Amino acid sequence: MSLEESRKHLFYYLCTEFSVRIMKIKEIVSALERFAPLPLQDGFDNAGLQIGLTDAEATGALLCLDVTESVIDEAIALRCNMVISHHPLIFKGYKSITGKDYVERCILKAIKNDIVIYSAHTNLDNAQGGVNYKIAEKLGLDHVEILDPKSGMLLKLVTFVPESHAEKVRNALFDSGCGNIGNYDSCSYNVSGEGTFRAQENAYPFCGEIGKLHREKEVRIETVLPAYKRNDAVKALLLAHPYEEPVFDLYYLQNTWMQAGSGIIGELNVPEPELDFLKRLKKTFNLSCVKHNTLTGRMIKKIALCGGSGSFLIPLALRNEADVFITGEIKYHDYFGYDNKILLAEIGHYESEQYTKEIFYTIIRDLYPNFTLFMSKVNTNPIKYI
């Protein structure tokens, strides 16, 4: 037995003897995508696996906002073979990888050192409990809701089940992700009726006889689900349904999906003078400065916010009667026309999303408490202040 083989043998023996679970990178990825499913990302985005193979054993993960060469070096020094970032390293397609810019150099260094890079970007922005919820948590907001819920992402599923199997099919659908509306789960509508069918030759009917018209007491079950869970729901339905040929319908709903979308709106328990609020905002996010429009002496109670580049939500914040809108970036001309309507506060893109690492940490640590995690100590903010 070679020295390398002996080391591997000892490693696996120690893992077994002391109940140390060997983690696969794909298990970490799965945990992240259950929290922030990739279909929630915006159309321009490139969230998900950036580099590497997920079947590899995970030695540890480094959590960061951006992937830079210094972050890769940090992962190597910490012996982590996984980097989890908020901003994707790769946004565009590459025809060659020659190291001509920092992105290509990061790609080369990660591959050379067997480091997997995974990013959760706008899917984490849009997810319930994601980036904007973390900002709201830091500010102590209550009655938090999504400011701009997504639409066109919900399906209605309808199926017809014999009464004897209705409960089994309902539960299978709920377990697959159907029936969640706001703070409620296991939501469905059920109507009793009668179905008819005649089994033809070569059929294997659950009930009735070949060649004879059969009438069966059935339940029409209706429930809702996110569109990206369609395949899971259909698979669960087919496995639980007793009929050889289950009948079901799927169609898109126009309803907004209140559990996913851009921005947050919430309230403070106790209103604050606008200047006091801005000072607290500066302290909470450790800011060098806060850019804002004209102060008018208003009290701050209702707060709308969006991490990163969220100025597109200013009109919606105004429509929802927010006293202040906080985001990472606001263009110069976007400040005009709002002085007497709403307080605008610009805190910096990096600064607004700096606590995203805490979300990654919580997701993984709650499921895998013994897995090695590090929060990057590299400040990747490209903007500096004098």
Buried (B, 14 or more C-beta within 10 A) or exposed (E): EEEEEEEEEEEEEEEEEEEEEEBEBBBBBEBBBEBBBBEBBEEEBBBBBBBBEBEBEBBBBBBBBBBBBBBBEBBBEBEBBBBBBBBBBBEEEEEEEEEEEEBBBBBBBBBEEEBBBBBBBBBBBBBBBBBBBBBBBBBBBEEBBBBBBBEEBBBBBBBBBBEBBBEBBBBBBBBBBBBBBEEEEBBBEEEEEEBEBEBEEEEEBBEBEEEEEBEBEBBBBBBBBBBBBBEBBBEBBEEBBBBEEBEBEBEEBEBBBBBBBBBBBBBBEEBBEBEEBBEBBBEBBEBEEBEBBEEEEBEBBBBBBBBBBBBEBBEBBBEBEBBBBBBBBBEEEBBEEBEEBBBBBBBBBBBBBBBBBBBBBEBBEEBBEEBBBBEBEBEBBEEEEE
